[in-house]
Amino acid sequence: MQTLTFKTNVKCNGCKAAITPYLDDEPSISTWRVDIYDDNRLLTVEGESVDPETVIGLLKQAGYQAEQLSW
């Protein structure tokens, strides 16, 4: 299982609802969550062979920005 973390501009539950179909439909993503209360609006994605560029592209399609964080 791979875990990736991204800084996003997802700010509210409406934003979360907007990205849900994009992330839920990606077969490489098992689970995801976004912390709208964190200053960086952290999106955590777990799955098998998740490509960071795919996640960034999915958020872009939904109208949001994401930047992968290195931990």
C-alpha positions in Angstrom: 0.0 0.0 0.0 1.3 3.4 -1.0 0.4 6.7 0.8 0.8 10.1 -0.9 0.2 13.5 0.6 -0.7 16.6 -1.3 -1.2 20.3 -0.4 -4.5 21.4 -2.0 -6.9 24.3 -2.3 -9.9 22.2 -1.2 -11.6 24.4 1.4 -15.0 23.0 2.3 -17.3 20.1 2.2 -18.7 21.3 -1.1 -15.2 21.2 -2.5 -14.8 17.7 -1.2 -18.0 16.7 -2.9 -16.7 18.1 -6.2 -13.6 16.0 -6.1 -15.2 12.8 -4.8 -16.3 11.4 -8.2 -12.9 12.0 -9.7 -10.9 10.3 -6.9 -13.5 7.5 -6.3 -13.4 6.5 -10.0 -9.6 6.1 -10.1 -8.9 2.4 -9.8 -5.4 2.8 -8.2 -6.8 4.8 -5.3 -8.1 2.6 -2.4 -9.0 5.4 0.0 -8.5 9.1 0.3 -9.3 11.9 2.7 -8.8 15.6 2.9 -8.3 17.7 6.0 -10.0 21.0 5.3 -9.1 22.3 8.8 -5.3 22.0 8.1 -3.7 25.1 6.8 -2.4 23.1 3.8 -5.7 21.4 3.1 -3.9 18.1 3.2 -5.1 15.3 0.8 -3.9 11.9 1.7 -4.3 9.2 -0.9 -3.7 5.4 -0.4 -3.6 2.7 -3.0 -1.5 0.4 -5.1 0.9 2.1 -7.6 -0.8 5.5 -7.3 0.8 8.0 -9.7 1.1 11.5 -8.1 0.6 13.1 -11.5 -2.6 11.2 -11.9 -3.9 12.6 -8.6 -2.8 16.1 -9.5 -4.5 15.8 -12.9 -7.8 14.5 -11.4 -8.0 17.5 -9.0 -7.2 19.8 -11.9 -10.1 18.3 -13.9 -12.3 19.0 -10.9 -11.1 22.6 -10.8 -8.6 22.4 -7.9 -4.9 22.5 -7.4 -2.7 19.9 -5.7 1.1 19.8 -5.0 2.7 16.6 -3.8 4.5 17.0 -0.4 7.7 15.1 0.4 7.8 13.7 3.9 
